[in-house]
């Protein structure tokens, strides 16, 4: 186990600079989409445009077709990763991600299957039949696969299954096959702003030629390396929350990575970073971020990246009808803006006028605001003409977009909301 070196001390501004630079801001000319994914971390997929926004913020000028093409070429995949959520993951990291996702989901899956009345070995039997059918028939949706399987292969679990949200053994069978690298998801309609997938048998397993440890803590340490490379610096709590593991396991994983502990001016918790990380000049970077962008998500919310003067701004919070002070919000449902080395405002897309609406916080320079105006026009064109909408997630609507755009417009001055 590597010994932890003496703690470093960094200012809040330096810590932000490390985090912003690690997340690809300002963008490095010539860096490919795959390189950006490998360096800045997995991108959450929600069935909306945000997957495109996250990558385009770091690869200026990227088109929808560019990112769709990367997935179609197998350079990145949509897979279950941490916390059972779906992410766009670079091919390099797919084996580790699937292994960890299987490890963390197995206990709950087995318990739910038992409650649903699935017999021992039944999932494996269905998986074998499903794989054979996909090899013979080619890519199919889950519903089409169910209909294509030999009669009697998949049975309904009835009321017992409904109680735990499992209608048949087929979803569990597909999860097993996916975790083993035998099937994969393909895009329906060649678009990432959807949660509609087709399943296909893999031509080449992602595990081919890859050797992974069976030690859970070594697997978590592998995820810790990916996380802290992308975060720049973060806390043990940040890592545990992202990975969906216990604080004890997060601590043990960090101890296996060779990370350095650091104290950040004004913050109580110890942060960790790799030795080669150094404060970077990021004040010139401007970017319009998606909801739950890694810059915010990997740090457990926006507070770390927002000046304390703006922490009292009420913001809508994901999953609740309540508003919270910005400094306390973990999952604000407004999209953020990067400017002058921090989160410095909010934005939204108004489908009625087909334009980005934004407000920066007070104190931004005239030069920064001019750059934001240019970036907003470019993003408006991308959403209106290339993507065709601005909806953030699968159940989002244009009405909700307009409502959020109205909230941005209602902010007085440069960040103070109306009563």
Secondary structure, DSSP 4 states (H G I P E B T S, - for coil): -PPPPPPEEE-HHHHHHHHHHHTT-SPPTT--HHHHHHHH--EE--BSTHHHHHHHTTSTT--HHHHHHHHHTTSEEEEE-GGG-EEEEEHHHHHHHHHHHHHHHHHHHHHHHHHHTPPTTHHHHHHHHHHHHHHHH--B-HHHHHHHSPTTSS-B-HHHHHTTT--BSHHHHHHHHHHTTSEEEEESSS-SS---EEEEE-SS-TTTT----S-HHHHHHHHHHHHHHHHSSEEHHHHHHHHT--HHHHHHHHHTTTPEEEEETT--S-EEE-TT------TT-EEEPPTT-HHHHTTTSSGGGS-GGGTT-EEEBTTSS-EEETTT-SSBSSEEEEETTEEEEEEEEETTTTEEEEEEPTT--HHHHHHHHHHHHHHHHIIIIII-----BTT--HHHHHHHHHHHHTEETTTEEP-
